[in-house]
Structures are given as C-alpha cells and as structure tokens.
C-alpha cells in the first residue's frame, strides 16, 4: 500500500493506540509518532466484585441471575472511542488521508465512532493487529500490505 505524504495512520487495539503521521512521500514513507497511549485493562476476574445478583419474580417460582455485562470489553470500547475521538481531532488539524489498522473487533468498534470528516478522508482499513511493532517495522508492514 502506498502511504501518501501527510497521511495519518491510526494503529490500535483495545488497550494500545499509536497515532502516526507520514512526513515522507509514497516511495519513502517517514512515519512519526503524534501520540501513543497504553491502557492497563485487567481481566474480568479482577474487575468483577462478586457473583451476579439474583432476581426474584412474582410471575413464576424460579430465580433469574442478572448479567452484569463484560467490564473488560466495556473498558476496551471506551478506550477505542477515545482513540477515534483523537483521530477526529488529528483529521481536523492535518490535511492528508487516513489509514486505520486494528484487529477485526477493534476495527468494528472504531467504525461506529468515525465522524463524517474521518469517513471522508479514509484511504484504507487493515484488519490486523500491528500495535506491538516498532515504527520502522510498522512502516514496512503497512507498505507491504
């Protein structure tokens, strides 16, 4: 994939986010970090305080366990919403297109948070997790994709 000059690149998953900017050109991209965030998201066993509550209903004699949701996934969704908000700010500040790389589930969460400016500038979405790669390796992976 060619990364034109001024392209904004967001690489994210549920706990890490890197926002980069291409200062180079299509032939020799020079990705530089604008922002990097990392969030320590503990597993559900550490987030939940107790077993789910039980509800009694007058309509029948049984009990019903109340689901408290998935707090780990909720934290990931909030983190990705914040990453999408930062992408929106970067899109307003910079003129180039946008490339987003994230695992499939994270990419779906990010898509729900795109505003019109981000959608209009979107060049490509890559459904791969590149968050644990250094910038030089990331540049190679993106250009080879």
C-alpha positions as MATLAB code, in Angstrom:
seq = 'XXXXXXXXXXXXXXXXXXXXXXXXXXXXXXXXXXXXXXXXXXXXXXXXXXXXXXXXXXXXXXXXXXXXXXXXXXXXXXXXXXXXXXXXXXXXXXXXXXXXXXXXXXXXXXXXXXXXXXXXXXXXXXXXXXXXXXXXXXXXXXXXX';
ca = [
       0.000    0.000    0.000;
       1.215    3.476   -0.785;
       1.159    5.981    2.049;
       0.958    9.465    0.516;
       2.624   12.446    2.175;
       0.546   13.830    5.094;
      -1.262   10.521    5.690;
      -2.470    9.959    9.245;
      -2.143    6.366   10.473;
      -4.014    5.014   13.495;
      -2.833    1.664   14.854;
      -4.997    0.461   17.737;
      -6.378   -2.437   19.701;
      -8.405   -2.472   22.915;
      -5.502   -1.351   25.111;
      -2.904    0.347   22.877;
      -3.101    3.173   20.391;
      -0.487    4.850   18.230;
      -1.280    7.817   16.014;
       1.340    8.465   13.320;
       1.891   10.983   10.541;
       3.780   10.396    7.273;
       6.368   13.155    6.833;
       7.881   11.330    3.862;
       6.401   10.512    0.483;
       4.822    7.437   -1.142;
       8.172    5.923   -2.113;
       9.991    6.610    1.176;
       7.435    6.947    3.975;
       8.671    8.514    7.194;
       6.134    7.716    9.904;
       6.465    9.785   13.054;
       4.505    9.312   16.249;
       1.981   12.042   17.068;
       0.598   10.287   20.123;
       0.925    6.974   21.913;
      -1.436    5.670   24.613;
      -1.490    2.448   26.543;
      -4.154    1.285   28.953;
      -3.787   -1.486   31.510;
      -7.094   -3.346   31.239;
      -7.317   -6.028   33.928;
      -9.194   -9.266   33.219;
     -12.831   -9.698   34.273;
     -11.921  -11.772   37.324;
     -10.214   -8.681   38.752;
     -12.909   -6.237   37.658;
     -15.970   -8.041   38.995;
     -16.587   -7.783   42.697;
     -18.817  -10.783   43.295;
     -21.047  -13.323   41.604;
     -24.008  -11.934   39.666;
     -27.094  -10.903   41.593;
     -30.285  -12.922   41.629;
     -33.719  -11.534   40.867;
     -36.991  -12.980   42.110;
     -40.108  -12.582   40.040;
     -43.668  -12.953   41.213;
     -44.717  -14.397   37.851;
     -43.060  -17.759   38.349;
     -41.318  -19.683   41.084;
     -37.792  -19.683   39.586;
     -34.897  -17.318   40.033;
     -33.083  -15.351   37.371;
     -29.386  -14.425   37.500;
     -28.661  -10.858   36.461;
     -25.845  -10.389   33.981;
     -23.507   -7.547   34.871;
     -22.010   -7.393   31.395;
     -18.392   -7.666   30.384;
     -16.423   -4.891   32.125;
     -13.188   -5.789   30.310;
     -14.894   -5.356   26.917;
     -16.591   -2.160   28.093;
     -13.182   -0.708   29.022;
     -11.831   -1.660   25.586;
     -14.814    0.012   23.903;
     -14.263    3.217   25.891;
     -10.561    3.202   25.022;
     -11.312    2.751   21.312;
     -13.922    5.527   21.409;
     -11.261    7.835   22.865;
      -8.825    6.741   20.120;
     -11.456    7.525   17.457;
     -12.042   10.933   19.045;
      -8.308   11.671   18.894;
      -8.296   10.543   15.246;
     -11.104   13.014   14.558;
      -9.038   15.813   16.106;
      -5.982   14.848   14.043;
      -8.096   14.732   10.873;
      -9.280   18.278   11.557;
      -5.717   19.501   12.168;
      -3.992   17.811    9.218;
      -4.854   17.775    5.505;
      -3.981   14.209    4.439;
      -5.853   10.944    4.208;
      -6.299    8.351    6.950;
      -5.281    4.704    7.295;
      -6.567    2.632   10.226;
      -5.054   -0.703   11.296;
      -6.738   -2.689   14.066;
      -7.872   -6.241   14.860;
     -11.335   -7.035   13.440;
     -13.282   -6.490   16.697;
     -11.484   -3.213   17.434;
     -11.973   -2.065   13.847;
     -15.715   -2.596   14.222;
     -15.739   -0.512   17.412;
     -13.744    2.256   15.719;
     -16.074    2.329   12.696;
     -19.018    3.087   14.961;
     -17.164    6.153   16.260;
     -15.996    7.680   12.942;
     -17.442   11.070   12.162;
     -18.037   12.359    8.628;
     -14.619   14.035    8.320;
     -12.804   10.794    9.173;
     -15.010    8.737    6.835;
     -14.382   11.193    4.001;
     -10.584   11.037    4.432;
     -10.368    7.274    4.943;
      -7.950    5.658    2.470;
      -7.822    2.142    3.914;
      -8.715   -0.055    6.870;
      -6.479   -3.012    7.677;
      -7.884   -5.743    9.920;
      -4.581   -6.742   11.535;
      -3.066   -6.102   14.953;
       0.123   -4.079   14.448;
       0.219   -2.453   17.905;
       3.211   -4.392   19.238;
       5.527   -3.487   16.346;
       8.094   -0.653   16.424;
       7.575    2.244   13.998;
      10.202    1.035   11.489;
       8.606   -2.427   11.326;
       5.155   -0.854   11.161;
       6.200    1.207    8.144;
       7.403   -1.948    6.387;
       4.218   -3.865    7.231;
       1.931   -1.084    6.027;
       3.767   -0.534    2.759;
       3.875   -4.290    2.092;
       0.142   -4.661    2.711;
];
